[in-house]
Amino acid sequence: MEHLAWSQVASVNRSEAMLILEEILLVSADRVACCRGQLELDLGQMIDELERSGFSRKEILVALSEMISEEFSALPDMPRFH
């Protein structure tokens, strides 16, 4: 898929822009499920270890949420809205 700059997207009509956005955000449900299965194992162990280190579950989840948000922002094919 060719990557389009958002200035190019602005020149297409609204329905075309939505299709482009859907293509950018599309991921395989099967691969996500497989990845999630592995993450659940690792995440549970990581949370347990961090809780043993003295962090609350809420602190851990907020920190993870911030890190995940930063990772999404760093993806080159994610849309940027201003």
N, C-alpha and C positions, 0 to 999 in steps of 0.2 A: 504494500500500500504506500502510495506517495504521501509524504507529510506535507501538509498545507500550512502556510503561515496564516495566522488569524486575519491578517489583512485580506488574504485571498478568500477566506471564508466569508468575510463581510460582503464580498461582491456577489455571492450566490444568494438565492432566495432562502427563506426561513426553513422550508421543508428539506432542501438540500443540505443546509447547515446542520439540521438535526440528524440527518443520515450520516454525515461526516463525523459528528460527535459520537453517535452510536458505534461507528466503526472504531474510533479511537478507544472507547471505553470497553469494547467487547473482549472478554476472556473466555476460555473454555471452561464450562461448568465441571466437566470431568476432571480436568487438571486442577481446578480450584479445590474440588472435594478431596482429591489425592493429597494435595499440598496441605490442606487443612488437617487431614488425619495425622500427617507427620508433625505439623506444628502443635497440635494438641498434646502430643507426647512430650515434645521439647518444652513447650510453654508451661505445662504443669510442673515439670521438674525445675524450670527456671524460677517460677513464682514461689515454689516451696523453698528453694535455696535463698531467694531474696527475703522471704519472710523469716527464715532462720537467722538472717543477717540483721533483722530488726526493723525492716520496712513493713508498713501495713499493706494489705492487699490494695487499698484505694491508692496509696502512693505509687505502687508498682504499676497499676493499670493506667493512672494518669501519665506517668513517665512513658509507658509503652505507647499510649495514644499519641502523645506529642511526637515521639520518634517515628511512628508510622505516618503521621501527617507530614513530617519533614521528608520522609522517603517518597511519598506520593508527589510532593512538590518538586522533587528532584528528577522525576521521570521526564524524559525529553518528549514523550508523546502524549502527555497529559495537557488538557486545555488550560489556558491561562485567561482568567477573566479579570478585567480592570474596572 
